[in-house]
């Protein structure tokens, strides 16, 4: 099954090839942000998120998403509100993860308010194990702006891969900026018809 998903990733196409070798400033106009992608990394821009990886998303990735505040969650009944405090939004995110029964041995090691390039937000750190027995670690930044929850997260295999690219993630995070309202939408993404979320919870793009 895993091999099939990788093949689908490679073969899908829309405006451009699904996975594009990248590097430098990338403007995700349809998501209203821009970010500096490390040289040599690959990117995949879909209708719901921008995915960036060097080693492949089953070992390591950065995912940036603009999630509508009023979108219901899959597992928790808690809801986001556009004027809620960062610590309140963080608790909704945590509750969604905790409520997902496919996430095994979840341990939240950090939950603190922080500033994300001028936006009041939160930082989470957590580890968990997927169904294949691989332990993964995630650093998750989030903030609410208008009608969207913007999230920037880095997930990698805890052993070796996480420490290998954490500095690259921090550099990428520092470059993240929102584009002013009214930016033109372009065909910079494609539909992602396959579902990785049920087999691989760390790829679950509704929220975490």
Secondary structure, 3 states (H helix, E strand, C coil): CHHHHHHHHHHCECCCECCEECCEEEEEHHHCEEEEECCCCEEEEECCEEEEECCCCCCEEEEEEEEECCCCCCCCCCCCCCCCCHHHHHHHHHHHHHHCCCCEEEEEEEEEEEEECCEEEEEEEEEEECCCCCEEEEEEEEEEECCEEEEEEEEEECCCHHHHHHHHHHHHHHHCEECCCCCCCCCCCECCCCCCCCCCHHHCCCCC
